[in-house]
Amino acid sequence: MRFSANLGFLWTELALPDAVRRAHAAGFEAVECHWPYAVPAEELRKALEETGLPLLGLNTRKGEREGDFGLAALPGREDEARAAIDEAVAYAAAVGAGAVHVMAGRVAESTSAETAFAENLAYACSAAAARGIGILIEPINHRDVPGYFLSRVEQAADVIARVGATNLKIMFDCYHTQIMQGDLLNRFIAHRPLIGHVQIAAVPSRAEPDEGEVCYERLLPAMRDEGYDGYIGAEYRPRAGTDAGLGWREAYTQS
């Protein structure tokens, strides 16, 4: 098992470059983040080069309006969505990140939203492919983000089929998918060729993945046995500080 520290939730008291260094010191093998744009790209790249950690991905901006949680599926806001995509792809290229998560946003499912999302993703995939970068889309649960357009794994698979780009994949977040749909392993197996990254957190608390209703000690080795050899993103909210909660990884030292 290779674990990636999601610095959107871990070591948030530190500046992002210092959080990269702390993740390396703690034994993580990769990092990922949410919105790094306040940090000059050269500062983040320096920390990544210093530690040798790959940056797996980052998100497009949420948007400037109250309630925004992404823009790509919002009809009428295509210019904003594509500006956010351009910014994310350029930043990812500057720091050497492997993927950009294009955030769909809050909007009811409709033909116009589906079209906006597909067309903006096609734009993103083209821009990213020119730089050797992947595009990820993530089903997000409606308890944490009410009204989020993309909420089911099958819906994401349909979007990928419509766009038809080889660098477009699913971010399979076990926390979100368990809340919305469950049946994690079978759903993972059914969509394995489309899955570009896996993330974990306890359900329902979103704390360290050593409590709650999902037994990751069995699930993650089963995913590996199905051919997943990528990193596992630790995207959880620590119960009492990041360093104090890292013991959950001990369960995987022999797996």
C-alpha positions in Angstrom: 0.0 0.0 0.0 1.3 3.4 -1.0 -0.4 6.3 0.8 -0.7 9.9 -0.3 -1.2 12.7 2.3 -4.0 15.1 1.3 -2.7 18.4 2.5 -6.1 20.0 2.1 -6.9 18.3 5.5 -3.6 17.2 6.9 -1.1 19.6 8.5 -3.3 22.6 7.6 -1.6 24.7 10.3 1.6 24.7 8.1 2.3 26.6 4.9 1.8 24.2 2.0 5.5 23.7 1.2 6.2 22.9 4.9 3.3 20.5 4.9 4.9 18.7 2.0 8.1 18.4 4.1 6.2 17.1 7.1 4.4 14.5 5.0 7.7 13.3 3.8 9.1 13.1 7.3 6.1 11.2 8.4 6.7 8.5 5.7 4.0 9.3 3.1 5.0 8.4 -0.4 3.1 11.2 -2.2 1.0 14.3 -1.6 -2.1 15.9 -3.0 -3.9 19.1 -2.3 -7.1 21.1 -2.9 -6.4 24.8 -3.8 -2.7 25.7 -3.7 -3.0 28.9 -5.7 -2.0 31.3 -2.9 1.4 29.6 -2.8 3.8 30.6 -5.7 4.3 27.6 -7.8 8.1 27.8 -7.5 7.9 27.5 -3.7 5.8 24.4 -3.9 7.9 22.8 -6.6 11.0 23.4 -4.6 9.5 21.5 -1.6 8.4 18.6 -3.9 11.9 18.4 -5.5 13.6 18.6 -2.1 11.5 15.7 -0.7 11.1 13.7 -3.9 7.4 13.3 -3.3 5.1 13.4 -6.4 2.1 15.8 -6.3 -0.7 13.6 -7.5 -3.3 16.3 -8.0 -5.1 19.6 -7.2 -8.5 21.0 -7.7 -9.9 23.7 -9.9 -11.2 26.7 -7.9 -14.6 26.5 -6.3 -15.8 29.8 -7.8 -16.3 33.4 -6.6 -20.0 33.4 -5.7 -21.4 32.4 -2.4 -22.2 28.7 -2.4 -19.9 27.9 -5.3 -18.3 24.4 -5.1 -17.0 24.1 -8.7 -18.1 25.6 -12.0 -17.8 23.0 -14.8 -21.5 21.8 -14.8 -23.0 25.2 -14.4 -24.7 26.4 -17.6 -24.0 30.0 -18.5 -20.7 30.1 -16.5 -18.5 28.4 -19.1 -16.1 31.3 -19.3 -15.4 31.1 -15.6 -15.1 27.3 -15.7 -12.6 27.4 -18.4 -10.6 30.1 -16.8 -10.4 27.9 -13.7 -9.4 25.0 -15.8 -6.6 27.0 -17.5 -5.3 28.2 -14.2 -5.3 24.7 -12.7 -3.6 23.1 -15.6 -1.0 25.8 -15.8 -0.3 25.5 -12.0 -0.2 21.7 -12.2 2.3 21.9 -15.1 4.5 24.4 -13.2 4.7 22.2 -10.1 4.8 18.8 -11.9 1.4 17.6 -10.6 -0.1 14.5 -12.3 -3.8 15.4 -12.4 -6.4 18.1 -12.0 -9.7 17.5 -10.4 -12.3 19.5 -12.3 -15.0 20.4 -9.8 -18.6 20.1 -11.2 -20.4 22.4 -8.9 -23.9 22.6 -7.3 -26.6 22.4 -9.9 -29.6 20.1 -10.5 -29.2 17.3 -13.0 -30.5 18.5 -16.4 -29.6 18.2 -20.1 -28.0 21.7 -20.0 -25.9 20.8 -17.0 -24.8 17.5 -18.5 -23.9 19.3 -21.7 -21.9 22.1 -19.9 -20.0 19.5 -17.9 -19.2 17.3 -20.9 -18.0 20.3 -23.0 -16.0 21.8 -20.2 -14.4 18.5 -19.5 -13.5 18.0 -23.2 -11.8 21.4 -23.0 -10.0 20.4 -19.8 -8.9 17.1 -21.2 -7.5 18.7 -24.4 -5.6 21.4 -22.4 -4.2 18.8 -19.9 -3.2 16.2 -22.5 -1.0 18.8 -24.2 1.0 18.9 -20.9 0.9 15.2 -20.0 -1.7 15.8 -17.2 -4.7 13.8 -16.3 -8.2 15.0 -15.5 -10.2 13.6 -12.6 -13.9 13.9 -11.7 -15.2 13.0 -8.3 -18.7 11.9 -7.2 -19.3 13.9 -3.9 -22.0 13.0 -1.4 -25.1 15.2 -0.9 -24.9 15.2 2.8 -21.6 17.2 2.9 -22.3 19.1 -0.3 -26.0 19.4 -1.0 -26.9 19.7 -4.7 -23.5 18.7 -6.0 -24.0 17.7 -9.7 -21.8 14.6 -9.7 -22.8 12.2 -6.9 -22.7 8.7 -8.3 -20.0 6.5 -9.7 -22.2 5.3 -12.6 -23.0 8.9 -13.5 -19.3 9.7 -13.7 -18.8 6.7 -15.9 -21.5 8.0 -18.3 -19.8 11.3 -18.4 -16.5 9.7 -19.3 -18.1 7.7 -22.1 -19.7 10.9 -23.4 -16.4 12.9 -23.4 -14.4 10.1 -24.8 -11.0 11.3 -23.6 -8.4 8.8 -22.5 -7.0 11.1 -19.8 -10.3 11.5 -18.0 -10.7 9.2 -15.0 -12.8 8.8 -11.8 -11.5 9.9 -8.4 -13.0 7.0 -6.3 -13.5 8.5 -2.9 -14.6 5.7 -0.6 -16.1 8.1 1.9 -18.4 9.9 -0.5 -19.3 6.7 -2.4 -20.2 4.8 0.8 -22.5 7.6 1.9 -24.3 7.9 -1.4 -24.3 4.3 -2.7 -22.3 1.7 -0.6 -21.3 -1.6 -2.1 -17.8 -0.3 -2.4 -15.8 -3.2 -3.7 -18.3 -4.4 -6.3 -18.7 -0.8 -7.5 -14.9 -0.4 -7.7 -14.5 -3.7 -9.6 -17.2 -2.7 -12.1 -15.5 0.6 -12.9 -11.9 -0.4 -12.4 -10.6 0.6 -15.9 -12.0 4.1 -15.3 -10.6 4.7 -11.8 -7.6 7.0 -11.7 -7.2 7.6 -7.9 -8.7 6.3 -4.6 -9.2 8.3 -1.5 -10.2 7.1 2.0 -11.7 8.4 5.3 -13.8 7.0 8.1 -17.5 6.8 7.5 -19.5 8.6 8.8 -17.0 10.8 10.8 -14.5 11.5 8.0 -11.8 11.1 10.6 -8.8 8.7 10.4 -9.7 5.5 8.5 -9.5 3.3 11.5 -13.1 3.6 12.8 -16.6 3.5 11.4 -18.5 1.3 9.0 -15.9 0.7 6.3 -13.2 -1.9 7.0 -10.3 -0.5 5.0 -8.0 -3.2 6.3 -9.9 -5.6 4.1 -11.1 -3.3 1.3 -7.8 -1.8 0.3 -6.0 -5.2 -0.2 -9.0 -6.4 -2.1 -8.7 -3.4 -4.4 -5.0 -4.1 -4.9 -5.9 -7.7 -5.7 -8.2 -6.4 -8.4 -5.2 -4.7 -10.1 -5.2 -1.2 -8.5 -1.6 -0.2 -8.0 -1.9 3.5 -7.5 -1.7 5.6 -4.4 -4.4 5.7 -1.7 -5.2 9.3 -0.8 -5.6 9.9 2.9 -8.2 12.6 2.8 -9.6 12.7 6.3 -10.1 15.3 9.0 -7.8 14.4 12.0 -9.5 13.8 15.3 -6.8 15.5 17.3 -4.0 16.8 15.1 -2.4 15.1 12.1 0.7 13.7 13.8 -1.3 12.2 16.7 -3.5 10.2 14.3 -1.0 8.5 12.0 -1.1 5.2 13.7 -3.8 3.9 11.4 -1.1 3.1 8.8 0.3 0.4 11.0 -2.4 -2.0 9.8 -0.9 -2.0 6.3 2.7 -2.6 7.1 2.4 -6.3 6.3 -0.4 -6.2 3.8 
